Amino acid sequence: MSTLLTPELLVNIGTVEPSRQELVTRKDIRKYSIATGQKLRKFLDGDVAPPMFHIALFWDVEELDELTPDGVFIDKLVPELPLKRAMAGGVKIEYKREIFPGDVLKATRVFSDLYEKQGSKGPLIFYVITTRVETSEGEWVLTETNTRIMR
């Protein structure tokens, strides 16, 4: 199998994006909980954030021309890849503690892996982004590992 992954692409493994910091508010927890159909009162009252709350917390607000045609943000941490059609490859989240109103959280994203496989209809490129979220004091909150597949 000929590889699509050149040394110029592989050198990007380990690239770290500058950390982002956000304040968690009760109002943001309540809005996210209502929007995602949470049923537990602790989420609806904003006492604790429900699972996956951190994802929207760290989203950038992007201009329309900064989005792909299907409305997805262009991830500047990922180098230009030779295959263009993106698919979800899975998300694994390891939680260490709950998220509470008043927490100041810092997210650090790393381009952690890039590899190729042969699919039934041609080559596939897999890339992995690992996000570590911790408090401003350095307490580990969670780690998210997100895999995308390009075909």
Protein Blocks (a to p, Z undefined) as FASTA:
>chain_A
ZZfbdfklmmmgopacddddddddfklmmmmmmmnopabfklmnopaccehklmmmmpcc
ddfklpcfkopacdfkbccdfbfbdcdebdcdddfbdcdehiacddddddfbdcddddfk
bccdddddddddddfkopafbdcddddddZZ
